[in-house]
Amino acid sequence: MSASSQLLPPLPERMRPRSLSDYVGQRHLVGEGCVLRKMIESGNLSSFILWGPPGVGKTTLAHIIAQTLDRDFFTLSAVTSGVKEVREVFEKARSNSLFSQKGAPILFIDEIHRFNKAQQDALLGAVETGIIVLIGATTENPSFEVITPLLSRCQVFVLKSLEKEDLQALLDRALREDVLLKDKPIELQETEALMRYSGGDARKLLNVLEIVVDSLAGHSPIVIDNESVTSSIQENMAIYDKDGEMHYDIISAFIKSIRGSDPNAAIYYLARMIDGGEDPLFIARRLCLSAAEDVGLANPNALLLANACFEVVSKIGMPEGRIPLAETTVYLASSPKSNGSYMALEEALAEVKKSGNLPVPLPIRNAPTSLMKDLGYSDGYKYAHDYPGHFVDMEFLPDALRGRVFYHPQPNKHENVLRAYLEACWPKYYQKG
Protein backbone atom coordinates (compact mmCIF):
# COMPACT_ATOMS: atom_id res chain seq x y z
CA MET A 1 0.00 0.00 0.00
CA SER A 2 1.38 3.47 -0.85
CA ALA A 3 2.74 5.73 1.90
CA SER A 4 0.12 8.38 1.27
CA SER A 5 -2.75 5.92 1.52
CA GLN A 6 -1.35 4.52 4.79
CA LEU A 7 -1.95 7.91 6.40
CA LEU A 8 -5.67 7.76 5.59
CA PRO A 9 -8.49 5.36 6.47
CA PRO A 10 -9.18 2.56 3.95
CA LEU A 11 -11.10 3.52 0.83
CA PRO A 12 -14.46 2.04 2.04
CA GLU A 13 -14.30 4.27 5.10
CA ARG A 14 -13.25 7.32 3.10
CA MET A 15 -16.21 6.77 0.76
CA ARG A 16 -18.77 6.00 3.47
CA PRO A 17 -21.90 8.05 2.62
CA ARG A 18 -22.78 10.76 5.12
CA SER A 19 -26.34 11.39 3.96
CA LEU A 20 -29.23 9.60 2.31
CA SER A 21 -28.56 11.47 -0.93
CA ASP A 22 -25.20 9.68 -1.20
CA TYR A 23 -26.49 6.29 -0.03
CA VAL A 24 -26.57 3.64 -2.76
CA GLY A 25 -29.13 0.83 -2.94
CA GLN A 26 -32.07 -0.18 -0.72
CA ARG A 27 -34.49 2.08 -2.56
CA HIS A 28 -37.37 -0.06 -1.26
CA LEU A 29 -36.52 1.25 2.22
CA VAL A 30 -35.03 4.72 1.78
CA GLY A 31 -36.51 5.86 -1.53
CA GLU A 32 -38.99 8.73 -1.56
CA GLY A 33 -42.12 7.77 0.37
CA CYS A 34 -40.68 4.44 1.59
CA VAL A 35 -41.01 3.16 5.13
CA LEU A 36 -37.58 3.85 6.59
CA ARG A 37 -37.20 7.20 4.89
CA LYS A 38 -40.58 8.31 6.29
CA MET A 39 -39.50 7.22 9.76
CA ILE A 40 -36.31 9.27 9.44
CA GLU A 41 -38.06 12.34 8.04
CA SER A 42 -40.69 12.29 10.79
CA GLY A 43 -38.06 11.90 13.51
CA ASN A 44 -40.30 9.28 15.11
CA LEU A 45 -37.63 6.60 15.31
CA SER A 46 -38.40 3.18 16.79
CA SER A 47 -36.12 0.18 17.31
CA PHE A 48 -35.46 -2.04 14.30
CA ILE A 49 -33.18 -4.73 12.92
CA LEU A 50 -31.44 -4.55 9.56
CA TRP A 51 -31.12 -8.02 8.00
CA GLY A 52 -29.09 -8.54 4.87
CA PRO A 53 -25.85 -9.87 3.35
CA PRO A 54 -22.50 -8.23 4.09
CA GLY A 55 -21.52 -4.98 2.43
CA VAL A 56 -25.00 -3.71 1.56
CA GLY A 57 -24.95 -0.68 3.86
CA LYS A 58 -26.33 -1.74 7.26
CA THR A 59 -23.70 0.06 9.35
CA THR A 60 -23.65 3.04 7.02
CA LEU A 61 -27.42 3.42 7.22
CA ALA A 62 -27.31 3.43 11.03
CA HIS A 63 -24.68 6.19 11.00
CA ILE A 64 -26.67 8.26 8.49
CA ILE A 65 -29.83 7.99 10.61
CA ALA A 66 -28.00 9.14 13.75
CA GLN A 67 -26.36 12.03 11.91
CA THR A 68 -29.56 13.08 10.14
CA LEU A 69 -31.55 13.13 13.40
CA ASP A 70 -28.63 14.55 15.43
CA ARG A 71 -28.93 11.74 17.98
CA ASP A 72 -26.22 10.51 20.34
CA PHE A 73 -24.83 7.33 18.82
CA PHE A 74 -23.33 4.34 20.59
CA THR A 75 -22.00 1.30 18.80
CA LEU A 76 -21.15 -2.20 20.03
CA SER A 77 -19.98 -5.34 18.29
CA ALA A 78 -21.65 -8.52 19.48
CA VAL A 79 -18.36 -10.32 18.84
CA THR A 80 -16.41 -8.35 21.46
CA SER A 81 -19.08 -6.91 23.79
CA GLY A 82 -20.96 -8.50 26.66
CA VAL A 83 -23.65 -7.58 29.19
CA LYS A 84 -21.19 -5.31 31.04
CA GLU A 85 -20.57 -3.17 27.97
CA VAL A 86 -24.30 -3.02 27.20
CA ARG A 87 -25.09 -1.73 30.71
CA GLU A 88 -22.32 0.84 30.47
CA VAL A 89 -23.96 2.20 27.32
CA PHE A 90 -27.31 2.39 29.11
CA GLU A 91 -25.77 4.44 31.93
CA LYS A 92 -24.21 6.85 29.43
CA ALA A 93 -27.52 7.09 27.56
CA ARG A 94 -29.38 7.94 30.78
CA SER A 95 -26.82 10.60 31.68
CA ASN A 96 -26.85 12.16 28.24
CA SER A 97 -30.65 12.21 28.12
CA LEU A 98 -30.78 14.37 31.25
CA PHE A 99 -29.03 17.19 29.40
CA SER A 100 -30.31 16.66 25.87
CA GLN A 101 -33.55 17.29 24.01
CA LYS A 102 -32.41 15.43 20.89
CA GLY A 103 -34.45 12.29 21.54
CA ALA A 104 -33.38 8.87 22.71
CA PRO A 105 -29.79 7.91 21.85
CA ILE A 106 -29.24 5.24 19.23
CA LEU A 107 -27.44 2.01 20.14
CA PHE A 108 -26.15 0.20 17.08
CA ILE A 109 -25.19 -3.45 17.60
CA ASP A 110 -23.36 -5.09 14.74
CA GLU A 111 -23.81 -8.86 14.33
CA ILE A 112 -26.55 -8.87 16.94
CA HIS A 113 -27.22 -12.55 16.13
CA ARG A 114 -24.02 -13.36 18.04
CA PHE A 115 -25.46 -12.08 21.32
CA ASN A 116 -26.60 -14.97 23.51
CA LYS A 117 -29.97 -15.02 25.29
CA ALA A 118 -28.65 -13.34 28.45
CA GLN A 119 -27.09 -10.52 26.43
CA GLN A 120 -30.26 -10.01 24.40
CA ASP A 121 -32.36 -10.08 27.59
CA ALA A 122 -30.24 -7.22 28.90
CA LEU A 123 -31.47 -5.04 26.03
CA LEU A 124 -35.18 -5.51 26.70
CA GLY A 125 -35.71 -3.05 29.53
CA ALA A 126 -33.90 -0.19 27.83
CA VAL A 127 -35.76 -0.76 24.56
CA GLU A 128 -39.14 -0.96 26.33
CA THR A 129 -38.61 2.21 28.39
CA GLY A 130 -37.13 4.17 25.52
CA ILE A 131 -33.75 4.74 27.15
CA ILE A 132 -32.25 3.87 23.78
CA VAL A 133 -33.41 3.19 20.26
CA LEU A 134 -31.88 -0.10 19.18
CA ILE A 135 -30.63 -0.65 15.65
CA GLY A 136 -29.34 -4.17 15.19
CA ALA A 137 -27.53 -5.50 12.14
CA THR A 138 -27.40 -9.15 11.18
CA THR A 139 -26.58 -11.40 8.26
CA GLU A 140 -28.62 -14.20 9.86
CA ASN A 141 -32.40 -14.65 9.86
CA PRO A 142 -33.51 -12.76 13.01
CA SER A 143 -36.47 -15.11 13.42
CA PHE A 144 -33.97 -17.79 14.40
CA GLU A 145 -31.25 -15.71 16.04
CA VAL A 146 -33.05 -12.99 18.03
CA ILE A 147 -35.14 -13.86 21.11
CA THR A 148 -38.89 -13.46 20.63
CA PRO A 149 -39.44 -10.72 23.28
CA LEU A 150 -36.79 -8.52 21.67
CA LEU A 151 -37.91 -9.32 18.13
CA SER A 152 -41.49 -8.36 19.01
CA ARG A 153 -40.27 -4.89 20.01
CA CYS A 154 -38.35 -4.28 16.79
CA GLN A 155 -39.31 -3.93 13.18
CA VAL A 156 -37.26 -5.99 10.76
CA PHE A 157 -36.08 -4.37 7.53
CA VAL A 158 -34.62 -6.63 4.85
CA LEU A 159 -31.71 -5.21 2.87
CA LYS A 160 -31.08 -6.58 -0.60
CA SER A 161 -27.84 -7.37 -2.41
CA LEU A 162 -26.59 -4.43 -4.45
CA GLU A 163 -27.35 -4.42 -8.17
CA LYS A 164 -24.65 -4.06 -10.79
CA GLU A 165 -25.65 -0.47 -11.43
CA ASP A 166 -25.32 0.30 -7.71
CA LEU A 167 -21.79 -1.10 -7.67
CA GLN A 168 -20.90 0.79 -10.83
CA ALA A 169 -22.12 4.01 -9.21
CA LEU A 170 -19.86 3.34 -6.22
CA LEU A 171 -16.88 2.78 -8.51
CA ASP A 172 -17.53 5.94 -10.49
CA ARG A 173 -17.98 8.01 -7.32
CA ALA A 174 -14.76 6.67 -5.77
CA LEU A 175 -12.71 7.45 -8.89
CA ARG A 176 -14.29 10.88 -9.16
CA GLU A 177 -14.36 12.04 -5.52
CA ASP A 178 -11.88 10.13 -3.37
CA VAL A 179 -9.08 12.34 -2.09
CA LEU A 180 -6.39 9.98 -3.41
CA LEU A 181 -7.91 8.32 -6.44
CA LYS A 182 -9.25 11.43 -8.15
CA ASP A 183 -5.70 12.69 -8.83
CA LYS A 184 -4.34 9.39 -10.19
CA PRO A 185 -4.20 8.61 -13.94
CA ILE A 186 -6.66 5.72 -13.71
CA GLU A 187 -8.26 4.17 -16.77
CA LEU A 188 -11.15 1.86 -15.92
CA GLN A 189 -11.36 -0.37 -19.01
CA GLU A 190 -13.13 -3.48 -17.66
CA THR A 191 -15.19 -4.14 -14.54
CA GLU A 192 -16.11 -7.84 -14.79
CA ALA A 193 -13.33 -9.03 -12.43
CA LEU A 194 -13.96 -6.18 -9.99
CA MET A 195 -17.63 -7.16 -9.78
CA ARG A 196 -16.79 -10.85 -9.48
CA TYR A 197 -14.34 -10.40 -6.61
CA SER A 198 -16.72 -8.05 -4.82
CA GLY A 199 -19.54 -10.60 -4.81
CA GLY A 200 -22.09 -7.78 -4.58
CA ASP A 201 -20.41 -6.43 -1.44
CA ALA A 202 -19.78 -2.68 -1.61
CA ARG A 203 -17.06 -2.75 1.03
CA LYS A 204 -15.23 -5.56 -0.72
CA LEU A 205 -15.56 -3.79 -4.09
CA LEU A 206 -13.81 -0.69 -2.76
CA ASN A 207 -11.17 -2.78 -0.99
CA VAL A 208 -10.41 -4.58 -4.26
CA LEU A 209 -10.21 -1.28 -6.14
CA GLU A 210 -7.73 0.08 -3.60
CA ILE A 211 -5.60 -3.08 -3.73
CA VAL A 212 -5.44 -2.94 -7.52
CA VAL A 213 -4.54 0.75 -7.63
CA ASP A 214 -1.80 0.31 -5.01
CA SER A 215 -0.45 -2.75 -6.84
CA LEU A 216 -0.10 -0.69 -10.02
CA ALA A 217 1.47 2.32 -8.30
CA GLY A 218 4.08 3.90 -10.59
CA HIS A 219 2.25 2.92 -13.76
CA SER A 220 0.98 5.74 -15.93
CA PRO A 221 -1.76 5.31 -16.79
CA ILE A 222 -3.05 2.85 -14.19
CA VAL A 223 -5.06 0.51 -16.40
CA ILE A 224 -7.73 -1.45 -14.57
CA ASP A 225 -8.93 -4.42 -16.58
CA ASN A 226 -9.82 -8.01 -15.77
CA GLU A 227 -6.23 -9.22 -16.07
CA SER A 228 -4.74 -6.55 -13.78
CA VAL A 229 -7.46 -7.10 -11.17
CA THR A 230 -6.97 -10.88 -11.11
CA SER A 231 -3.20 -10.57 -10.92
CA SER A 232 -3.34 -7.99 -8.12
CA ILE A 233 -5.74 -10.03 -6.00
CA GLN A 234 -3.70 -13.23 -6.36
CA GLU A 235 -0.58 -11.36 -5.24
CA ASN A 236 -2.37 -9.72 -2.29
CA MET A 237 -4.74 -12.46 -1.11
CA ALA A 238 -3.93 -11.83 2.58
CA ILE A 239 -4.89 -8.17 2.26
CA TYR A 240 -7.94 -9.00 0.18
CA ASP A 241 -9.26 -11.31 2.88
CA LYS A 242 -7.93 -9.45 5.92
CA ASP A 243 -11.41 -9.17 7.47
CA GLY A 244 -12.40 -12.76 6.74
CA GLU A 245 -14.50 -11.69 3.78
CA MET A 246 -14.06 -15.14 2.15
CA HIS A 247 -16.29 -16.51 4.94
CA TYR A 248 -19.29 -16.36 2.63
CA ASP A 249 -17.41 -17.87 -0.31
CA ILE A 250 -16.29 -20.83 1.81
CA ILE A 251 -19.72 -21.57 3.29
CA SER A 252 -21.20 -21.33 -0.21
CA ALA A 253 -18.62 -23.82 -1.52
CA PHE A 254 -19.31 -26.09 1.46
CA ILE A 255 -23.06 -26.23 0.87
CA LYS A 256 -22.72 -26.61 -2.90
CA SER A 257 -20.25 -29.48 -2.42
CA ILE A 258 -22.79 -31.26 -0.20
CA ARG A 259 -25.53 -30.59 -2.75
CA GLY A 260 -23.26 -31.91 -5.48
CA SER A 261 -22.65 -35.16 -3.51
CA ASP A 262 -18.89 -34.57 -3.20
CA PRO A 263 -17.87 -35.58 0.35
CA ASN A 264 -14.20 -34.86 -0.36
CA ALA A 265 -14.77 -31.25 -1.32
CA ALA A 266 -17.31 -30.82 1.49
CA ILE A 267 -14.89 -32.10 4.16
CA TYR A 268 -12.14 -29.87 2.72
CA TYR A 269 -14.26 -26.74 3.05
CA LEU A 270 -15.32 -27.86 6.53
CA ALA A 271 -11.63 -28.03 7.43
CA ARG A 272 -11.11 -24.53 5.99
CA MET A 273 -13.89 -23.17 8.20
CA ILE A 274 -12.69 -24.95 11.34
CA ASP A 275 -9.10 -23.85 10.76
CA GLY A 276 -10.31 -20.28 10.23
CA GLY A 277 -12.17 -20.20 13.54
CA GLU A 278 -15.70 -20.25 12.10
CA ASP A 279 -18.52 -20.43 14.66
CA PRO A 280 -19.30 -24.20 14.85
CA LEU A 281 -23.00 -23.52 15.47
CA PHE A 282 -23.10 -21.49 12.26
CA ILE A 283 -21.81 -24.57 10.42
CA ALA A 284 -24.27 -26.85 12.25
CA ARG A 285 -27.22 -24.61 11.33
CA ARG A 286 -26.18 -24.73 7.69
CA LEU A 287 -26.03 -28.52 7.86
CA CYS A 288 -29.61 -28.60 9.16
CA LEU A 289 -30.73 -26.39 6.29
CA SER A 290 -28.88 -28.50 3.74
CA ALA A 291 -30.42 -31.69 5.14
CA ALA A 292 -33.92 -30.27 4.65
CA GLU A 293 -33.40 -28.43 1.36
CA ASP A 294 -30.95 -30.61 -0.56
CA VAL A 295 -31.29 -34.15 0.85
CA GLY A 296 -34.92 -33.84 1.84
CA LEU A 297 -37.19 -36.84 1.47
CA ALA A 298 -34.58 -38.81 -0.45
CA ASN A 299 -33.18 -39.62 2.99
CA PRO A 300 -35.34 -38.32 5.87
CA ASN A 301 -32.75 -39.51 8.40
CA ALA A 302 -30.45 -36.73 7.20
CA LEU A 303 -32.40 -34.01 9.01
CA LEU A 304 -32.50 -36.12 12.18
CA LEU A 305 -28.72 -36.51 12.09
CA ALA A 306 -28.14 -32.83 11.30
CA ASN A 307 -30.36 -31.77 14.19
CA ALA A 308 -28.58 -34.21 16.51
CA CYS A 309 -25.27 -32.74 15.33
CA PHE A 310 -26.45 -29.24 16.23
CA GLU A 311 -27.48 -30.40 19.70
CA VAL A 312 -24.20 -32.24 20.32
CA VAL A 313 -22.03 -29.34 19.13
CA SER A 314 -24.07 -26.99 21.35
CA LYS A 315 -23.31 -29.19 24.35
CA ILE A 316 -19.68 -30.18 23.86
CA GLY A 317 -18.28 -27.18 21.95
CA MET A 318 -14.93 -27.23 20.21
CA PRO A 319 -12.52 -28.80 19.46
CA GLU A 320 -14.49 -32.04 20.00
CA GLY A 321 -17.46 -30.62 18.07
CA ARG A 322 -15.49 -30.97 14.85
CA ILE A 323 -16.08 -34.74 14.98
CA PRO A 324 -19.92 -34.73 14.70
CA LEU A 325 -19.61 -31.89 12.18
CA ALA A 326 -17.39 -34.10 10.02
CA GLU A 327 -19.69 -37.11 10.41
CA THR A 328 -22.75 -35.13 9.39
CA THR A 329 -20.97 -33.44 6.49
CA VAL A 330 -19.87 -36.76 4.97
CA TYR A 331 -23.31 -38.31 5.56
CA LEU A 332 -25.18 -35.47 3.85
CA ALA A 333 -22.76 -35.29 0.93
CA SER A 334 -23.02 -39.06 0.44
CA SER A 335 -26.82 -39.17 0.66
CA PRO A 336 -29.18 -39.18 -2.34
CA LYS A 337 -30.62 -35.75 -3.02
CA SER A 338 -34.11 -34.33 -3.43
CA ASN A 339 -35.53 -30.83 -3.26
CA GLY A 340 -39.08 -32.09 -3.90
CA SER A 341 -40.64 -30.85 -0.66
CA TYR A 342 -38.78 -27.52 -0.86
CA MET A 343 -39.93 -26.93 -4.43
CA ALA A 344 -43.48 -27.96 -3.49
CA LEU A 345 -43.53 -25.20 -0.90
CA GLU A 346 -42.07 -22.65 -3.32
CA GLU A 347 -44.76 -23.53 -5.88
CA ALA A 348 -47.49 -23.33 -3.24
CA LEU A 349 -46.20 -19.95 -2.02
CA ALA A 350 -46.26 -18.65 -5.59
CA GLU A 351 -49.88 -19.82 -5.89
CA VAL A 352 -50.83 -18.12 -2.62
CA LYS A 353 -49.36 -14.83 -3.85
CA LYS A 354 -51.23 -15.25 -7.13
CA SER A 355 -54.67 -16.38 -5.92
CA GLY A 356 -54.78 -14.91 -2.41
CA ASN A 357 -56.73 -16.32 0.51
CA LEU A 358 -59.05 -18.81 -1.14
CA PRO A 359 -61.87 -20.14 1.07
CA VAL A 360 -61.27 -23.45 2.84
CA PRO A 361 -63.85 -26.09 1.74
CA LEU A 362 -66.73 -26.32 4.22
CA PRO A 363 -66.33 -30.07 4.93
CA ILE A 364 -62.85 -29.61 6.41
CA ARG A 365 -63.62 -26.55 8.54
CA ASN A 366 -64.02 -26.93 12.28
CA ALA A 367 -67.53 -26.44 13.67
CA PRO A 368 -67.14 -25.61 17.38
CA THR A 369 -70.45 -23.65 17.55
CA SER A 370 -74.03 -24.46 16.56
CA LEU A 371 -74.06 -21.47 14.19
CA MET A 372 -71.10 -22.90 12.31
CA LYS A 373 -72.82 -26.26 12.08
CA ASP A 374 -75.94 -24.56 10.70
CA LEU A 375 -73.78 -22.85 8.11
CA GLY A 376 -72.49 -26.22 6.92
CA TYR A 377 -69.08 -26.19 8.56
CA SER A 378 -67.70 -29.78 8.76
CA ASP A 379 -70.75 -31.11 6.92
CA GLY A 380 -69.68 -34.01 4.73
CA TYR A 381 -66.29 -34.51 6.35
CA LYS A 382 -65.08 -38.10 6.10
CA TYR A 383 -62.74 -39.37 8.84
CA ALA A 384 -59.92 -41.13 6.97
CA HIS A 385 -59.29 -43.70 9.69
CA ASP A 386 -62.83 -45.06 9.28
CA TYR A 387 -62.02 -46.23 5.75
CA PRO A 388 -59.93 -49.11 4.35
CA GLY A 389 -56.25 -48.31 4.28
CA HIS A 390 -56.95 -45.16 6.35
CA PHE A 391 -57.67 -43.26 3.16
CA VAL A 392 -60.80 -41.62 1.74
CA ASP A 393 -61.13 -39.87 -1.59
CA MET A 394 -62.30 -36.33 -0.88
CA GLU A 395 -61.17 -32.86 -1.87
CA PHE A 396 -59.07 -30.82 0.57
CA LEU A 397 -57.86 -27.95 -1.63
CA PRO A 398 -60.02 -24.87 -2.25
CA ASP A 399 -62.39 -25.34 -5.19
CA ALA A 400 -60.38 -22.99 -7.38
CA LEU A 401 -57.30 -25.22 -6.97
CA ARG A 402 -59.02 -28.59 -7.28
CA GLY A 403 -56.62 -31.13 -8.73
CA ARG A 404 -53.55 -28.89 -8.39
CA VAL A 405 -50.34 -30.85 -7.73
CA PHE A 406 -47.56 -29.08 -5.84
CA TYR A 407 -45.44 -32.00 -4.66
CA HIS A 408 -43.69 -34.02 -7.36
CA PRO A 409 -41.79 -37.01 -5.92
CA GLN A 410 -38.21 -37.14 -7.13
CA PRO A 411 -36.68 -40.34 -8.59
CA ASN A 412 -34.93 -41.90 -5.60
CA LYS A 413 -35.48 -45.00 -3.49
CA HIS A 414 -37.48 -43.38 -0.69
CA GLU A 415 -39.61 -41.09 -2.83
CA ASN A 416 -40.36 -43.91 -5.25
CA VAL A 417 -42.22 -45.50 -2.35
CA LEU A 418 -44.04 -42.22 -1.70
CA ARG A 419 -44.92 -41.92 -5.38
CA ALA A 420 -46.38 -45.44 -5.44
CA TYR A 421 -48.55 -44.62 -2.43
CA LEU A 422 -49.74 -41.33 -3.92
CA GLU A 423 -50.47 -42.99 -7.27
CA ALA A 424 -52.61 -45.57 -5.48
CA CYS A 425 -54.48 -42.91 -3.49
CA TRP A 426 -54.77 -40.24 -6.16
CA PRO A 427 -54.58 -41.87 -9.62
CA LYS A 428 -56.42 -38.91 -11.11
CA TYR A 429 -53.62 -36.57 -10.03
CA TYR A 430 -50.51 -38.77 -10.01
CA GLN A 431 -49.91 -40.67 -13.22
CA LYS A 432 -48.07 -43.98 -13.04
CA GLY A 433 -44.75 -44.17 -14.70
Secondary structure, 3 states (H helix, E strand, C coil): CCHHHHCCCCHHHHCCCCCHHHCCCCHHHHCCCCHHHHHHHHCCCCCEEEECCCCCCHHHHHHHHHHHHCCCEEEEECCCCCHHHHHHHHHHHHHHHHCCCCCCCEEEEECHHHCCHHHHHHHHHHHHHCCCEEEEEECCCHHHHCCHHHHCCCEEEECCCCCHHHHHHHHHHHHHHCCCHHHCCEEECCCHHHHHHHCCCHHHHHHHHHHHHHHCCCCCCEEECHHHHHHHHHHCHHHHCCCCCCHHHHHHHHHHHHHCCCHHHHHHHHHHHHHCCCCHHHHHHHHHHHHHHHHHHHCCHHHHHHHHHHHHHHHHCCCCCHHHHHHHHHHHHHCCCCCHHHHHHHHHHHHHHHHCCCCCCHHHCCCCCHHHHHCCCCCCCCCHHHCHHHCCCCCCCCHHHCCCCCCCCCCCHHHHHHHHHHHHHCCCCCCCC
